Structures are given as structure tokens and as C-alpha cells.
Amino acid sequence: MSEKVLYEKRLLERIKNDSDAAFEEIYNRYWKQLFNFGMRKLNQREIVEGIVQEVFIDLWVRRKSISIYESLSSYLHSSVNFRIINQYKSRSIREKYLDTLKAQSPDTSISIEELIQFKDLKLNIKGIIKKFPIQRQKAYKLRFNKGLSYSEIADVMEISVSTVEKHLIRAIKDLRVSLRELTLASGMALLQDPLFFFL
């Protein structure tokens, strides 16, 4: 086993023990590599940035149970690649769905009921966000309302990029837990809102 793989295994063990420092080390070590890899595949900066952040979010959220049988670097690159493939698939499915809606109802692509559900969903999200701690709320709004990058948020809030990452990981986790009881239709409306995921 190479020195690099041994080093990565030690980092993973530390993460499983809730080490913020180990997570920050992995984040700083691999973020740029993964972003450049994603850009070569997709070449859409905002979407690739969001995909890379999702990979790190997933790593942290699943840290207790995750099993990596390859190198950490390979695992992270595979995760980015998998999400990019899904991005292509979901875009294709969404376009086909919208084409079908337009063919069925040329004058409108969404029903009144769906509009009401979407409005209710937005109100629910706003209510959840208002309960966030001040710093988490600020980071969330800068990201999703203002569209700032992680590094820009770090500059505005005068904190590290990894701290921004932690605020947004917690915000997304809290939102998903709070929204679990919403209807499937509302959930589908949420999936159409790029501000919820892309970061």
C-alpha cells in the first residue's frame, strides 16, 4: 500500500471521529483538482462548483458509515463524474418533460395547483431559514440569494472557506430534514429550483 493511500486512510479515520481539521485538509487538498476535473467534463462553472460541493457535503454527512475501497482521490473523482453523468441525464429528462407539457398545454407549462404548491414550498423554506443561527442564515442567503461563490462568502463574512462549507452543509441538511414531510409534488417543484442545490 502506497504512502499516499495510507495517509488518506488516516485522514478518513480522523473524519469518522468528527475531525474538522481532517475534513478541512481533504477539502483544501482536493477541491481544486475536482473542480478542474469537472470543468473538463462539463465546462459550466456554477454547476461544477455545486457538484463538487455536493461531493464534500456527502463525504461529511456519511463520514460515519462510508467505506472507501479505493484511494480517496479516486473515490472523490468518481463521485464528481457520477454526478456529472446524472446532470446530463436529469437535464435530458427535464427537457423531454417540458416538451411534453408544452405539447399538451401550449399556453402554459404549469398548472394553478402546481403554482400554489410551489408558493407554499417557498414559504416553508423561508420559515426554516429564519430559524437558522445568524451566521448560517447569512451564509445561506449570500450563496442562494446573491449567488456568491464560497470564496466570496468567506471574504464577506471574514471566515475561512471551510467554515462557509460547514455552515452550508448544516443548512442543506436542516432543510432536507424539515422538508421530508412535504408532498412529492412540492418536492418536484423544489428540484426545479437551481438556487436550492447550486451553490
ABEGO torsion letter per residue (X at the ends): XBAAAAAAAAAAAAAAAGBAAAAAAAAAAAAAAAAAAAAAAAGBAAAAAAAAAAAAAAAAAAAAABBBABBAAAAAAAAAAAAAAAAAAAAAAAAAAAAAAAAABAABABBAAAAAAAAAAAAAAAAAAAABBAAAAAAAAAAAAAGBBAAAAAAAAGBBAAAAAAAAAAAAAAAAAAAAABBAAAAAAAAABAAAABX
